[in-house]
């Protein structure tokens, strides 16, 4: 028997409890793990809420399943349609498969290949449309009007918000003394759900949203007092690249969220690297946004602080690029131009000093002809891997103490 949808404006603590009960046999109660790294940076106890370990690799199954399960038999017979860069797509596809409902998903061109394949693997038809989520969503709406399929919005529906808010009910049990919860934010479904559910029980908890700086629709919208579209977006965090807040999520965020912060691409890359290296967790850039915000702002959050890791669906090729970018942003790569004598053993002497410094040589390039060089000199371009910015400074100091002329490589 179908359950009637929640009426506008009536999301209460009971609604979130009912949503959790309806999802109890479908979603996982994802673990909370202590983070030594974030605790060191934040100066207060810090934990990770690992929704990257949820079914389909993100929190999205919560809202998608709740929304679809509440459709009437007549609506189910018409099928469902959705628009998503990937995580909502997988949530809708799996939910529809579990409920025996046909699903079509519109994805932006360039959506990550693993997300597309996983969506198809759950039985949904995938259609590419547009560059951004908003364009794919327009195509999904047109499909719904033409076919009668029910549109499953990625964030702007009360059932979806209620489903995402069940994350907060788990947190209330897992971290009952939490003072701050930091949440990756795109359209605001997860942020609104967590804020509404948490504040219903613990109004003293601070809820903070985090957006990618190059795809941050909320700060400007909150400043203007209404959902305001972005003219353009460019971020590796496709999971939170949403250019317009929802009509339902915007007032919930405005009224119940304490702050919305932004993080750079470098910060996102460092966070993905930190989660892989220090926490042994795979997260996509969007999923790591809360971690990035905490790493960027030492001591800024009251503790215990919870960072929601919202998703782990990342293309392995992108993961490699992000990790390399994160290492560069963390000062783990060092590029130097070193002038040495053009004599036998000159390069060997340089590399001996580099090895003694503990740096790892990635690439060596000789340049013998340059107006900067004397006839008896050679410039060596070195690409090195170091342990971080402080170690890089030690490497440069050692080379200079050994008599080498050292400059940053151009």
N, C-alpha and C positions, 0 to 999 in steps of 0.2 A: 504494500500500500504506500502511495506517495505521501510525503510530508509537505504541507503547505509552506511556501517560502516565508521568510521573516518579513514583516511589514516595515516600510521605511521608518527609520528613527527609533526602532524598538530593540536594538541590540543591548541586551542586559547580561548580567552574570549568568542567569538561567539559560539564556540562548547559547552562550559559549559552552556551558556544561552539557546541554543537549547535543550540541555539535560534537563534542568529544565522545559522548556515548555512541552516537551514530557512526563515528569513525573508528571506534575501538577495535574492530576486527579487520580494519583496512590499513591504517597507518601504523608506523612504528613509534614507540616512545623513545625518541632519539637520546643518546647519552649526553651527559654534561661531563667535561673533563677539565681538570685544573690545568692552567697554563702558567708555567714558570716564567716564560718569556714576558707575557703580558703583566704578570704580577711584578716582575722586576721593573718594567717600564712605568706601569700605572702607580706603583707604590702602595697598592692595596690588593687584596685577594682578587684574582681574575679567573674566569672560567669561560670555556667555549661550549655553546649549545650547538651540537653537530647535526644540523639538518642536511648537511652534505651526505650523511649516512642514511637519509630517509629513502623510502622506495622511490624509484626514478631519479634519485640523486639530488632532490631538492624538496623544499617544503610544499611545493605547488600541488602535490597530490591531495593535500588536506582540503583546500578550497575547491578544487576541481571535482573531487568525488562528492563532497557534500552538496554542491550545486546540482550536479547531474543526478544524484540519487533522489533528489526531491522533485524531479520532473514528473508530470502526470503521465499515465500510459499513452495518451494521445501525443504528448510532446516527445516521449521516447521513440515513438514510431516514426517521427519525422527526422530523427537523427540530430546530432549536434555539430556545431562548427565553432572553431576558435581561431585566434590569431596569437602568435607567440614567436619569440626568437629561439625558443627551444624548451625551457623548463616547464612552462605552462602547457606547451604542446604535449610533452610526455605525460604530464599529469592528466590531461584531458583524454589522451589516447588510452592510457591504462584504465582510467575510471570507466570510460565507455566500453572497453573490452570486458571488464569485470561485470558490467551491468548489461552486456549484450546489446549495445546501442551503436549504430554506425557513426563514425566521426570523420570530419574533414578539418584539416588544420592548414591555415594560411601562414607561411613563414616569410620573413623578409629575405630578399636575395642576399646570399653570403652568410646565411645562418650556419653555425658550426655543423660540420658534417656528422660528428657523432650524435648530436641532438636530432638531426634529421633522420638518421638511420634508426635511432632508438624509437622515435615517434612512429615511423613506418613499422618497426618491429612489434609495436603494441597494436598494430592493425589499423591505424588511421591512414587516410589518404592525405598526402602532403601536396600543397600547391604553393609555389613561390609568387610573391606579389610585393612590389615596392622595395624601397631601401630601408625604411624605418618601420617600427612596430605600428605606428599610426596608419601608415599606408596599407599594411597587411590587414589591420583591423577594419579599414574601410572596405577592403575586398571581402572580408569575412561577413560584414554586415550586408553587403550586396548579395552574397551567396545566400544568406539567411532569408532575405526578402524574396529572392527568386525561387527558393526551394522549400521554404517553410521550416528549415532546420533551426534549432534553437541555438542562439549565440551564447557561448560560455565566455563571458568577459574575463580577461586575465586578472582583474583586480576590482573593478567597479560594480560589485554586486554584494548585497548583504550576506548571502550564503557563502560567497567566496571569502569575504572578510571574516565571517564567523569561523569558517574552517581554518583559516590561517591563524586566527587568535587562539586556537587550541595549543599552539606552541607555548603561549604564556601560562596556560594552566599546568603544563608539565613543569615549567620553570618555577612556579609557585611551590611545587613539591620538592623539586631538586635543589633549588637555591632559595629557601624561604626568607633569608635575610638579605637578598639582593637589594642594592641601593640604586644601581644604574643598569639599564639594559640598552645595548647599542645594536641597531638593526639596519642591515643593508636596505636601501630604498630605491624603487623605481617608480611605479605608479602609486604605491602606497598601500597595497592590500595587506601585506605582512605587517608593516609599521602600524597601520590603523588597527588591525586586529589585535596585535600585541598590546598596543596602548589601551584600547578599550577594555580588553579582558583583564589586564594587569590593574588598571586604575579602579576597576570595579571592586577589586579585593584589597589592593594596596595603593591608595592614591598618593602615598609618599614616594613611590618609586619614580625615579627619573627615567624617561624613555627618550632616546636620542636616535634620530634617523641619520643615515649616511648615504650621500649620493656621489657619483663620479663628477668631478668638477666640470668636465666637458659634456655632461648630460644631466645637469642639475636643474630640473624644472621647479622644484619646490621652493627654494629660497626666493626667487623672483615672484612666484605666485603668492607666497605668503606675504611678501612685501606689498604687493598690489591688492591683496585681499580677495583674489579670485584665481581660478585655474588659468594660467597664461602659457601658451605654447612656446616652446623653444624654436628658433629659426633653423638651427642646425645642431647636430650632435656628432661627436667623434670620440669613441672610447672603446677600449678593449673589453670593458665590462658590459657585454651585450645583454646580460640578464637584468640589468637595471637601467638600460638605455631607453627611457620612456620620456617622450617630449611634452607630455601634458598630464597633470594630475587628474584624477577622476572626480566626478561630481559628488560621489559619496565619500571617497577617501580624503579629499581635500578638507572638508570641514572637520572630519575626525582627527586628521593630523593637526589642523589649526587649533583645535580646542583641547586636545589631549596629549599632544607630543611636546616635550619640553624644549627641544632644539633640533635643527636639521643642519648637519655639517657636510662639508665637501672634502674630497680627497683627490689628489692628482694621480695621473697614470703611473708615475714613479712610485708613489705610495702604495698603489694597488699591487704593482709588481713586487715590491719589497714584502708586502703582506703574504702574497702567494708563496714566495720563497721561504719566508719565515715559518709558515704553516707546514710546508713540506719538510723543511730542514729541522725545525725545532719540535714541532708537534706531530710529525709523521701523518699529516692529513693532506689530502688532495682537495683543493678548493679552486673554483673558477674565480676570475677577478671580481665579479659581482659578489660572489659568496664571501670574499675576503674583505669587503669594504669596511665592516665594523672593526676588524682587526687593524686595518690600515689607519682608521681614525684614532684608535687607542695608541698605536705606535707613534703617530704624528704628534700626540699631545700628552707627553709624560706628566703624570700627576694631576691631570685635568678632571678625572672622573671619581666620584664618590664610590667607595667599595662596600661590599663586594660588587664587582662589575662583571656583567655577562656580555660577551660578544657572540651574536648569533652568526654562525657560519651557514649561510642560507643555501648554498649549492656547491656541488663538486663536479659538474658536467663540463669538462674542458677538453678540447681537442688536444691530443698529445703533441702535435706540432706547435700549437699555440703555447702549451705548457712549457716546452723547451725555450721558446722565444721569451716568454714572460720571466722564466727563471734567469735567463741570461740578462734580460733587462733589469731584473731585480738585483742581480749581483753587481751590475754596473752602477745602479742607483745607490747601492749600499757601499760603494767604494771598493768593491772586490776586484775590479779590473783596473790596471794601471798601464797607461800608454806613455812611453818615454822616448825621447830622442837623445842619444848619448854619443858624444864625440870621443873617439878613441884613436890612438896612434895607428897608422897603417903599417904595422910591423907584424912579423910572425908571432903568434901567441897573443896578439892584442885582444881579439874577440874572446879567446879562452879565458883571459884574465878577467874580462868584464863578466862573463857568464859564471865564473867561479865566485865572484862577489855576489851576484844575484842569487846563486844557489845557497851561499852562506847566509843570506838574509832570510831565507825561508820562502821566497817567492817562487812561483812556478811559471816557467817560460811557456807561453802559448805560441808566439810567433817572433821571428827575427828577420829583419830586412836590412840589407846593406845599401848605403848610398855613397858612391865614390866621387860623383861629379856634382858639385854645387858651389856657387860663388861664396857660400858661407864657410867652406872648408879650405884648409891649407893643403898644399900638395902632399903632405905626409900625414893627412888625417882622413878618417872614415867616419861617417855618421851611421849609427846603428839604431833603427827603430825597433823598440822592444814592446811587445804586448805581454803583460804579466798578470797572473792571478794572485791576489793577496788575501789576507784574512780580514781586510777592512781598511777604513781610512787611516787609522793610526798606524797599522802595519805598513801601508803605502808610504807614509811619511818616513818611517824608519828605513825602508828600502832606499828611498831617495837620499836620505842623509848618509847612509853607508856608502853609496856610490860616490857621493861628493867627497866624503872623507878619504876615499881611496884615490882621489885625484881626477875623477872623471867629470867632464862638463855635461851636466844633465839639464834637459828642458822638457816641457810637456810636448808630446808629439802633436804635429798639426794634423 
